[in-house]
Amino acid sequence: MQTIYQTTFTRVGDYARESLADHMLITFREGAPEDIEAYCFIHRHGDMQGELRAGETLTLANAVFPITAVGEVATSNLRELGHITIRFDGAARAEYPGTIHVAGPTPTDIPVGSVLAILS
C-alpha cells in the first residue's frame, strides 16, 4: 500500500472529543485559529502524495476504516489546511464538500500521539 498522507496528533482541543459522540472527528494542522482549535484534533501537517478517493483506507490510532465517500474539497482542505471532517457513517456520498466518510465504529478516544494515515 502507498501512503497518500500521514500525520500525528499533537493536541486535542477542549471540545474536540465531543464530536466523537456525533460520529465525527474534525482535524486541523498546528497553528489553527484559537476559536477553531478548541473543536479540533490538532496535528503536525504532513505532505499529500496524491488525491483522496473512495476505496482507499484510513488508519486512525491503529484502527482501519475503508473510505466510502470524499467531498469535492476534502483533498485541497487537507493539503492546504490540514483540515477535514471524518464521518463514521459509511455514507456513499459526501454530505459536505470537506468531509470524508468511512465505514466502521466511531473511536471512543483519539489520544495525543495517535497517527492518522490514508493509504491507497
C-alpha positions as CSV (number, residue, x, y, z in Angstrom):
1,M,0.0,0.0,0.0
2,Q,1.1,3.5,-0.8
3,T,0.8,6.3,1.8
4,I,-1.1,9.2,0.5
5,Y,-1.0,11.2,3.8
6,Q,0.3,10.6,7.3
7,T,0.3,12.8,10.4
8,T,0.5,12.6,14.2
9,F,-1.9,14.4,16.6
10,T,-0.2,16.8,18.9
11,R,-3.1,18.4,20.8
12,V,-6.8,17.9,21.3
13,G,-9.0,20.9,21.6
14,D,-11.1,21.4,24.7
15,Y,-14.3,20.4,22.9
16,A,-12.9,18.1,20.2
17,R,-13.8,14.8,21.8
18,E,-17.5,15.9,21.9
19,S,-17.6,15.5,18.2
20,L,-16.9,11.7,18.6
21,A,-20.4,11.4,20.2
22,D,-21.8,12.8,16.9
23,H,-19.8,10.1,15.0
24,M,-17.3,12.6,13.5
25,L,-13.8,13.9,14.0
26,I,-12.5,17.3,12.9
27,T,-8.8,17.8,12.2
28,F,-6.7,20.9,11.7
29,R,-3.0,21.5,11.4
30,E,-0.9,23.2,14.1
31,G,-1.4,26.9,14.0
32,A,-5.2,26.8,13.7
33,P,-7.1,29.9,14.9
34,E,-7.9,29.6,18.6
35,D,-11.7,29.6,18.2
36,I,-11.4,26.7,15.7
37,E,-8.7,24.8,17.6
38,A,-11.0,24.2,20.5
39,Y,-13.1,21.9,18.4
40,C,-10.3,20.1,16.5
41,F,-7.8,17.3,16.8
42,I,-4.6,19.2,16.0
43,H,-1.8,17.6,14.1
44,R,1.6,18.1,12.5
45,H,0.9,18.8,8.9
46,G,2.1,16.2,6.5
47,D,2.7,16.2,2.8
48,M,0.0,14.9,0.4
49,Q,1.2,12.3,-2.1
50,G,-2.0,12.1,-4.2
51,E,-5.7,12.6,-4.1
52,L,-8.2,11.3,-1.6
53,R,-10.7,8.8,-3.1
54,A,-13.4,6.4,-2.0
55,G,-12.0,2.9,-1.8
56,E,-8.8,4.0,-0.1
57,T,-8.1,3.1,3.6
58,L,-7.9,5.5,6.5
59,T,-6.0,4.3,9.6
60,L,-6.5,6.1,12.9
61,A,-5.0,5.2,16.2
62,N,-4.3,1.6,15.0
63,A,-7.8,1.1,13.7
64,V,-8.6,0.6,10.0
65,F,-11.5,2.2,8.1
66,P,-12.5,1.9,4.5
67,I,-13.2,5.3,2.9
68,T,-16.7,5.3,1.4
69,A,-17.0,8.9,0.1
70,V,-14.8,12.0,-0.3
71,G,-16.2,15.6,-0.6
72,E,-15.1,17.7,-3.5
73,V,-12.8,20.0,-1.5
74,A,-11.5,17.4,1.1
75,T,-8.2,16.8,-0.7
76,S,-7.4,20.6,-1.1
77,N,-8.5,21.3,2.5
78,L,-6.3,18.6,3.9
79,R,-3.4,19.6,1.6
80,E,-3.6,23.3,2.5
81,L,-5.0,23.5,6.0
82,G,-4.7,20.0,7.4
83,H,-8.5,20.3,7.8
84,I,-11.0,17.6,7.2
85,T,-14.1,16.2,8.9
86,I,-14.3,12.5,9.1
87,R,-17.8,11.0,9.4
88,F,-18.0,7.4,10.8
89,D,-21.3,6.6,8.9
90,G,-20.2,4.7,5.8
91,A,-22.2,7.1,3.5
92,A,-21.7,6.5,-0.2
93,R,-22.0,10.3,-1.0
94,A,-20.2,13.1,0.9
95,E,-22.6,15.1,3.0
96,Y,-20.4,18.3,2.8
97,P,-17.6,19.3,0.4
98,G,-14.8,18.9,3.1
99,T,-16.0,15.6,4.5
100,I,-14.5,12.1,4.3
101,H,-16.9,9.3,5.1
102,V,-15.6,6.0,6.5
103,A,-17.2,2.7,7.5
104,G,-16.6,1.3,10.9
105,P,-17.3,2.1,14.6
106,T,-16.5,5.6,15.9
107,P,-13.5,5.6,18.1
108,T,-14.1,6.3,21.8
109,D,-11.0,8.4,22.0
110,I,-8.1,9.6,19.9
111,P,-5.1,10.3,22.2
112,V,-2.3,12.7,21.6
113,G,0.4,10.8,19.7
114,S,-2.1,8.9,17.6
115,V,-1.3,8.6,13.9
116,L,-3.7,9.2,11.1
117,A,-2.8,7.8,7.7
118,I,-4.5,7.5,4.3
119,L,-3.4,4.6,2.2
120,S,-4.2,3.6,-1.4
